[in-house]
Amino acid sequence: MKLSQILKIEIMEPTVIKRILIGIIIYLMTFASLYGQTTSESNKMSQRTFAQKNKLDPFYYFGNKIKKGKTHCYEILENDLVADVPVPADVLCRNNYGIFAFKINSRGKIEKLAYEGDLDSSIVRKIKLNIRKTEGNYTRPSKSNQESFHWFVLPFISNGYHLGSFSCANSIKLEIEFNLESKRARSYLNIIEFLPDFPSLTVLHNMDHLNEMIKTGLLKGERL
């Protein structure tokens, strides 16, 4: 079943569902390299913040690690979901993306997990495993709470933008793709303004290989 079909099944007025799906579709079109670019659109995307959430709120993510400072629980979730994701040997000349969507039910269990994209199978397996590991680490809603489930959407980019693709045989193609995606980001920022708040859906930030590249020494701090 397609990701969009799964999301359509959930309760909400048809017009609201349509708006959310339009937003997600445009969001998916902005995947590649928004962290590395210097455009105002990219900066706004990376600075997008989550609504405040405390430990008693339904679907607060507390994870297995001690929360540091004022880090939002969903920022911790993002990093947990991409922890130790393998970096393809030829990532320098790649531009792949994928989207993962998973539904947490009222018992804190993962009820549905869907994926679409063209990522390496090893990346898909690892992220799905990381998603499964989060099960049971969410605050369960009380019986009186109307929010009986929560969807999370994780976009993941797999490319060598942070390393520079100038030596690739397909460097011109990659540069064109990066520029197009920057323009699409503007479309996303425009449409997000009229999307309604949907408490049962959280679209996480674009994630990529950046942390893993730094950890393994592929990318040095001075190049960020």
N, C-alpha and C positions, 0 to 999 in steps of 0.2 A: 504494500500500500504506500502511495506517495505521501511525503511529509505534509504537503498541503492538504491532502485528503484526511489525514489523521487529525490535524488541527481543526478542520471544519466540523468534525464530529462533536467537539466539545460545546457545552452550552454557551450561548450568547445570541443576541439578536443578529440576524443575517447581515445587516448593514455594518454592524460593528466588526463581525468576523471578517468581512470583506476588506474593511479598512486595515485591520491588523495584518491580513495576508498580503495586501498590497505593500504595506510597509516592510514586511519581512522579505518579500521578493526583491524590492529595490535595495534593501539592506544587503542581500546576497550579492548583488551586482557591484558592490563597493569593496569586495573582500581584499584585494591584493594591496599590501604595502602601505596601508594608511598610517601605520606607526612611524614609518621612516620618512614620510613626505613632510614638507614644510608649509603646505598650503593652509590657509585659515580653516578650510573645511576639514582637513585632517586633524588639526589641533582640536577643533570642536568635537570631533568624533571620539578622540582619545580622552577628552576631558569629560565626556558624558558621565553623569553620576547616577547612582542608584538611590531610590527613596530610602529614607532612614528606616532601620529595622532593629528591633531589640530581641533578646533571647526568648521572650515569651510570644513573639509574633509567629503566626503560622508559617512554616517552611523557612524559618531562620536556619542558616547552615552553620553548624558549629564545628564540623570536621573533627579531625583527630589531633590537630596541633593547637597549641596555645595561641590565641588571638593576640597579635601585637599592635599596640597603639590604637589608632582609630580606623584601622583597616576594615572596610565594609565586609560583611560575611560573604557576599557574593563575589568580591574580589579574591577572597581566599578560595572560594569554590572554583573560580576561573583557573587559578594557578594549580589547584589540585587536579583539575581535569586534564591539564596539558603536561603534568609532571612526567619527566623521563620519556617524552615522546621522541622516537628516533628521528634523526635528521638524515634524509637521503644523501648518498655520496655525491649525487649530481644536482643537489638542491640549488647550486649557483645558477643553473640555466633552466630552472623550473618556474612554473607559475600555476600551481594547482590550488584548489580550495575544496572545502567540504562544510556541510552543516549538520550538526547533531542536535536532535531534539529529544528530550526525555520528560516523562510525566511522573511526578511523585504523588502517590495517593495519600489518603488521610492517615494511613498507618506508617508513613515514611518510607514506603517501599517503591521501587521503580516499577511502574505498571506498564509503561510503553517506552521503547527506545527506537528511534528511527535515524537514518543517515542518508544523505544524498551528496554526491560530489565525485571528484576524480582523484582523491588523495591516494597515496600508496597504501596497500592493504595493511602493512605493518603499522602505519600511523592510525588507521581506522581501528584496528584491533586494540591498540594501546589506549586510545581515548575511550573506546567502549568499556574496556576493563576499568579505567579510572572512574568512569561514570558509575559502574556497578559498585565500586568500592565506597561511593558516597552514601549508599543505601543505609538507612537508619541514623544518619547524621543530620536530620532535619527536625525542627520542632514540629510535633504533630498538632494539628488544629484541635481545639476543643469541640465537643459535640454540638455546642451552640453556634460555632463559627460557620458561616456560610461558605467559606473557601475550603472545599473538600479535596482539592487537588491543585497542583501547580506545575506548569510547563516551563522548562528552561530550554533556551535555544543557544547553542554554542557554535559560532562561526570559526573556522580554522583555516589559516593561510599557510601554504607550503611553497616558499620560493626563496631565492637568494638575494632579495632586494637589499638586505642589510650588508651583504658582502660585495655587492656591485656586480652587474651582469655584462660588463663591457667586453670581456674576453670571450663571451659565448657566441657560438655561430648564429644563434637566434636572437642576438642582443637587440636588433632593430624591432623585431616582433614583440619582444618583452617590453621595450620602452613604450611602444604604442599602446600595449595593454595597460601599463601602469598609468599612462596619461588618461586613457579612457575611463579607468576606474576612479581617478580623481574627480573627473567631471560627474560621474554617476553619484559620487559622494554628496555633491551639491544637491542632487535630486532627492536623495534620502533625507538630508537636513531640511529641505523644504516640506516634504510630505509628513515628516515626523511631527511637525507643528500642529497638525490637525488630528493626529491619531488620538483616540480617547485612552484614558488610563484603563488598563486591564489588569487588575491585581493578580490574576491567575496565570500571567505570562511574564517571564523575564527574559529579555534578549541580552545576553552577555556581550562583553566587548569582543572585538576581533582579536583572536589569539594566533600566535605563530611560533616559530622556532627560536625567537630572540633569546629567551632565558636559557634554553638548552645550548644555544651557540655560545653564550657567554660562559656558561658553566664548563663546557668542554674546551674552551679556548679558541673556538673558531672565530669568535668576534671579540675584539678588545674594547674595553670601556671607552677609549679615546675616539673610537669610530662612531659612537652613538650620537 
